[in-house]
Structure formats: structure tokens, C-alpha cells
Amino acid sequence: IAKTDDAQAAVLHAQRGVKLAEEIGNEVSQRKLLTILGDAYQQLGESDEAVRVYSEALDLARTAGDETNEALILYKLGYAQLDNSDPNTAIKTWEDALTMFREGGRRDYEGRVLAGLGTASGELDHWTEAIKFYTSALHIAREIGDKDEEMLRLTDLGYAAVQAHQLGQAVLRYRQALHLAYRSG
């Protein structure tokens, strides 16, 4: 996708590649290309297609016992499910991914999954739960020193606090996010 800068062209190239990889029996390439295809569908806003191809890639990763890529595909699949108006399924998907990222010591993705869980909770109007997930994700972002993630999580917390009618917390979190944005330029 990055090389073409055109998601529609990426879909066509990835579809051809998936077909070719399947024909020659190269499951590793097929899985990678299915994941790229899912990414392109997500960029085009075709989340139902993204769910379909990420699920195919997930099956291949599981068959191969490739837990690293399985976790990454679950992470992406969760966002496609959320974008496809299925927050409950996204939560289940992310819970699986969260376990795998924790076991693999991937704190960066653990934080991102927690943020996804916060967003899905918000979609279900469970704002107190969303705040807990975002807070956990914020702690991880700070722990690993990722200022961009920290700023995003502070913004998420500000929005969730507004929705939960915690206006003092909302102002605090938005100010913290603004301060980070100012410091980073």
C-alpha cells in the first residue's frame, strides 16, 4: 500500500499475489498478501472484506503455528470488526490478541490493544470501562516512552471523560495531550 500510495491498486496487486501464492502452495506469502489485502480494504473503508481476508490470513497463521503473526492479524481483525459495527466480536478478538501480546512481551501492541478495547467499550456506551482500558494503555505508552501513543491515549481519555460526564478529568487529559503536542512541535 505504501509503495503504490493507492489502496485500490494495492487491492488488485494483493489479490493477484494471493492467487499466485495459493497456486504455488506458498502459504507464508499467501498469509502476508492476505494481510496486505486486508489493510488495503480497511483503507478503502470496506471493513466487511477486510474481516473476510484477515480471517483467511488468521487461519493460515494458526495452521502454521505462527503466533507472532497470529497476534498481529488478530489486532488488525479487531479494528475491522469494530469498523464493521461489531464491537462485541472485536472485544473477543482483542482479548485473544492481548493474551498473545502479553505472553510475547510486546508491550507496545499490548497498549494498542487496550486502547482498542477502550474504543469498543465506548461504542457500547461503557465509558467507565473505556476509561480503565485507556488508562492502562496510557501507562504502557509512558512506560515504553512512546510520546505519540501517550498523546493519543490522553485524547481518548479526554473524550471518554466527557462522555462519562467527568468534565474536570476531561479538561485535565486534554490539557496534558495539548502539552505533549506543543512539546513535540
N, C-alpha and C positions, 0 to 999 in steps of 0.2 A: 504494500500500500504506500509506504513511504517513498519507494522508488518511482512509482507511477504518479503519485500525488492525485490519483483519480480512482476513487473507490469502485466505480463501475468497471473500469478497465482491470482493476485488481480482481474483481469477481470473475471476469471472463478468463483471465490468466490462471487463477487458482482452480477454477472448475476444470479447465483443460489439464492442469497439472495433477489434480486429484484423480481424474480418469486415467491418465497415463500411469501414475504410480500404482493404481489399482490393477491395471492391465499387466504390469511387470511384477506385481507382487511385492512392492516396496512399501511395507506398512509404516515405516518411520517417516518417509517422505509424505505418504498419504495423510498421516496424522498431522504433520506440520502444515501441509497445504490446507487441510480442513480447518485448522485453527486460523490460518490467514484468511480463509474464505469467511469464517465466522466473524472475524474482525471487520472485514470489508462490508458484510451485511449489516453489522452494527453501525458502521459509519453512515451507511445509506438509510438507516432507520428501519431496516427490515428485520426486526428482532425475532419474528417467528422463524425466519430462515436461519438466523444466527443460532437460535436454540437447536434447530434441527441438525446443523452441521457441527456445532460444538458437541452435541450428544454423540454423533458419529465418531468424532475425534476422541471423546472420552472413552467410548467403548474400545477403541484401538489401544489407548494408553493403558486401560485396565487389563486388557488381554495380554499386553506386553509386560505388565508388572512395572510400568514406568510411573512411579508415584510422584516424582517431581513434576512431570508434565501433567499428570492427572490433577494435581492440586491447582496448577495454573489454569487448566481448562475449566475446572470447577469454578474458579474465581471469575473467569470470563462468562461462563454459562449463567452464573448467578445474576450478573448485570443484564444479560439478555433476557432472562426470565423476568426480572424486575421491570425492564423496559417494555416487556410484553404483558404488563399488567398482572403479574403473578407473584406478588411479594411473598406469599406463604411458601411457594416452591423455592423461590430464591433463598429464603431463610434456611430451608433444609439443605440446599446445595452448599450455601456458605458455611453452615455448621460442619459439614464434611470437610470442606476446604480448610477451615480454621484448625480442625484437629490435625490435618496433614501438615499444615504450615508450622504448627506448634511442635509437632514431632520432628520436623526437619530443621527446626531452629531458624526459620525465615521470619524474623520479627517484622521486617518491612511489609511483607504480604499479610502477616497476621493483623497488623494495624489497618491495612486497606480493607481486609475482610470485615473487621469490626466496624469500620465506617460504613461498609455496605449493609451490614446488619442494622446499623443505626438508621440508614436511609429507608430500608424495608420496614422497620418498625414505625418510622414516621408515616410511610404510606398507609399503614394500618391504624394511624392516629394513636399510637402508643408512644407518646412523646417522652414520658419519664424513662421508659426503656431505651428509647433512642438516645437520650442524653447519657445514659450509662455506657452505651456502646461507643458513642463519640468521645466520651471522657477517657475510656480505655485506649481508644485509638490515638487520642492526643498524647497520653502518657508515653505510648510507644514511639510516636513521632519525635517527642522530645528526647527520649532515651537514645534513639539512633541518630539524633541530630539532623533530621530532615525538616528544614525550615518551611519548605513548600507544603509538605503534608501537615505540619503544625498549623500553618495559616489556614489551610482548607478545613481542618478539624475545628479550629476556633470559629470559623464562619459557620460550619454546620451546627456547632453548639449554640451560637447566637440565634440562628434560625429556629432550632428546636426549643430554645428557651422562650422565644416569642410565642411559639405555638402552645407551649405549656403555661403561658401567662406568667413567666418568671422574668419580668422586664428588667429588673436590676441585673440579673445574670446575663441577659441578652446584651445589654449595654456594655458590660464588662468584657464579654467574649468578643464582641465586635470591635471594641477599642484595642484589645490585645491583637486581634487579626490586623487591624489597621496599622498598629505599631510595627508589627513584623513586615507588613507590606512597605511601609515607609523606610524601614531599615534596609530592606533588600533592594530598594530602588524601584 
